[in-house]
Amino acid sequence: MKDRLNRLEKIKDLIRKNRIESQEGLLNLLAEEDFHVTQATLSRDLKYLRVSKISDGWTGYYYSLPTDDSPPKAEQGYIQDVRRGILSLEFSYNMGVIKTLPGHADSVAFALDTLNLPEILGTVAGDDTIFVILREAMTKEDLITSFRSKIPEVDTE
């Protein structure tokens, strides 16, 4: 199975090169490129990529990519919370521990939950530690890829 990063790039490429009016149409194009995903996964990918449907002014709507790579204003505060709070990240299989500055774990966990990173199933926060559980089939590397794309300033090593 091709990894998530390749799939996200392929989705962007297909949207740039085709007029796609539905998730079903995009699922079919992805299948032709040997990317077999569920509608739920595609829906999460589209949300993650901030894909929107825009009107063509005549016959309907089609998918469009955002015009810039900056996060929406609503996300910027949460991204800032993550940037200034995380000190380290360690994993054992799909369970992780994030160390934060004292008193920051709650706000960082809330930010991670609100950012809806598709890799994270849930978080539990203490004072300076967050317990993270990844979704099935997701890895630490998938989460780090999300961090690097959405919050590049966070040191995940």
C-alpha positions as CSV (number, residue, x, y, z in Angstrom):
1,M,0.0,0.0,0.0
2,K,1.3,3.4,-0.9
3,D,1.9,5.7,2.0
4,R,-0.3,8.6,3.0
5,L,2.1,11.3,1.9
6,N,2.1,9.9,-1.7
7,R,-1.7,9.6,-1.6
8,L,-2.1,13.3,-0.5
9,E,0.3,14.4,-3.3
10,K,-1.7,12.3,-5.8
11,I,-5.0,13.9,-4.6
12,K,-3.6,17.4,-5.1
13,D,-2.3,16.4,-8.5
14,L,-5.6,14.9,-9.6
15,I,-7.5,18.0,-8.4
16,R,-5.1,20.3,-10.2
17,K,-5.4,18.4,-13.5
18,N,-9.1,17.3,-13.5
19,R,-12.5,18.8,-12.9
20,I,-13.7,16.6,-10.1
21,E,-17.3,17.1,-8.9
22,S,-17.7,14.3,-6.3
23,Q,-15.8,12.1,-3.9
24,E,-16.9,9.1,-6.0
25,G,-15.2,10.6,-9.0
26,L,-12.0,11.2,-7.0
27,L,-12.1,7.7,-5.6
28,N,-12.3,6.3,-9.1
29,L,-9.4,8.4,-10.3
30,L,-7.4,7.4,-7.3
31,A,-8.2,3.7,-7.9
32,E,-6.9,4.1,-11.5
33,E,-3.6,5.3,-10.0
34,D,-3.5,2.3,-7.7
35,F,-4.6,4.2,-4.5
36,H,-7.4,2.2,-3.0
37,V,-9.0,4.1,0.0
38,T,-12.4,4.2,1.6
39,Q,-14.7,7.2,1.3
40,A,-14.1,8.0,5.0
41,T,-10.3,8.1,4.5
42,L,-10.7,10.3,1.4
43,S,-13.0,12.6,3.3
44,R,-10.4,13.0,6.0
45,D,-7.7,13.6,3.4
46,L,-9.8,16.3,1.7
47,K,-10.4,18.0,5.1
48,Y,-6.6,17.8,5.9
49,L,-5.7,19.3,2.5
50,R,-8.4,22.0,3.0
51,V,-10.0,21.1,-0.3
52,S,-13.2,23.0,-1.0
53,K,-16.0,22.8,-3.6
54,I,-16.4,26.0,-5.6
55,S,-19.1,26.9,-8.1
56,D,-18.2,27.2,-11.8
57,G,-21.1,29.7,-12.2
58,W,-23.1,27.6,-14.6
59,T,-23.4,23.8,-14.2
60,G,-22.3,22.9,-10.7
61,Y,-19.4,22.6,-8.2
62,Y,-16.0,21.1,-8.4
63,Y,-13.1,20.5,-6.0
64,S,-10.4,23.2,-5.6
65,L,-7.2,23.4,-3.6
66,P,-6.5,26.4,-1.3
67,T,-4.6,29.2,-3.0
68,D,-2.0,29.4,-0.2
69,D,-0.3,27.0,2.2
70,S,-0.9,29.1,5.3
71,P,-3.2,27.5,7.9
72,P,-6.7,29.0,8.3
73,K,-6.8,31.7,11.0
74,A,-8.9,29.4,13.3
75,E,-6.0,26.9,13.3
76,Q,-3.2,29.4,13.9
77,G,-3.7,29.8,17.6
78,Y,-3.8,26.0,18.1
79,I,-0.7,25.6,16.0
80,Q,1.0,28.2,18.2
81,D,0.1,26.3,21.4
82,V,1.7,23.1,19.9
83,R,4.8,25.0,18.8
84,R,5.5,26.6,22.2
85,G,4.6,23.6,24.3
86,I,6.1,20.4,22.9
87,L,9.5,19.3,24.2
88,S,9.7,15.7,23.0
89,L,7.8,12.9,21.4
90,E,8.4,9.1,22.0
91,F,6.4,6.1,20.7
92,S,5.9,2.5,21.4
93,Y,3.9,1.1,18.5
94,N,0.7,3.2,18.3
95,M,1.0,4.7,21.8
96,G,3.0,7.9,22.4
97,V,4.1,10.2,25.1
98,I,4.6,13.9,24.4
99,K,6.5,15.9,27.0
100,T,5.6,19.6,27.3
101,L,6.6,22.6,29.3
102,P,5.1,22.5,32.8
103,G,1.5,23.4,32.7
104,H,1.2,23.2,28.9
105,A,0.0,19.6,28.4
106,D,-3.7,20.4,28.6
107,S,-3.5,23.2,26.0
108,V,-1.3,21.2,23.7
109,A,-3.6,18.2,23.9
110,F,-6.6,20.4,23.3
111,A,-4.9,21.9,20.3
112,L,-3.9,18.5,18.8
113,D,-7.5,17.3,19.3
114,T,-8.9,20.4,17.7
115,L,-6.5,20.3,14.7
116,N,-8.0,16.9,13.8
117,L,-4.7,15.3,12.8
118,P,-6.0,12.2,11.1
119,E,-3.3,10.0,12.7
120,I,-4.5,10.8,16.3
121,L,-7.3,8.8,17.8
122,G,-7.2,10.6,21.1
123,T,-5.1,12.3,23.8
124,V,-5.1,12.4,27.6
125,A,-3.2,15.2,29.3
126,G,-1.6,15.7,32.7
127,D,0.5,18.8,33.7
128,D,3.5,18.2,31.4
129,T,2.8,14.9,29.7
130,I,0.3,13.9,27.0
131,F,-0.6,10.3,26.3
132,V,-1.4,9.9,22.6
133,I,-3.0,6.9,20.8
134,L,-2.7,6.7,17.1
135,R,-5.4,5.3,14.8
136,E,-5.0,1.7,13.7
137,A,-2.5,1.4,10.8
138,M,-1.0,4.8,11.6
139,T,2.6,5.1,12.7
140,K,4.8,7.6,14.4
141,E,6.3,8.5,11.0
142,D,2.8,9.3,9.7
143,L,2.2,11.7,12.7
144,I,5.6,13.3,12.2
145,T,4.8,13.8,8.5
146,S,1.6,15.6,9.6
147,F,3.5,17.7,12.2
148,R,6.1,18.7,9.6
149,S,3.5,19.7,7.1
150,K,1.1,21.5,9.5
151,I,3.5,22.6,12.2
152,P,7.0,22.6,10.7
153,E,8.7,24.4,13.6
154,V,8.0,21.5,16.0
155,D,11.1,19.5,16.7
156,T,9.9,15.8,16.6
157,E,13.3,14.1,16.8
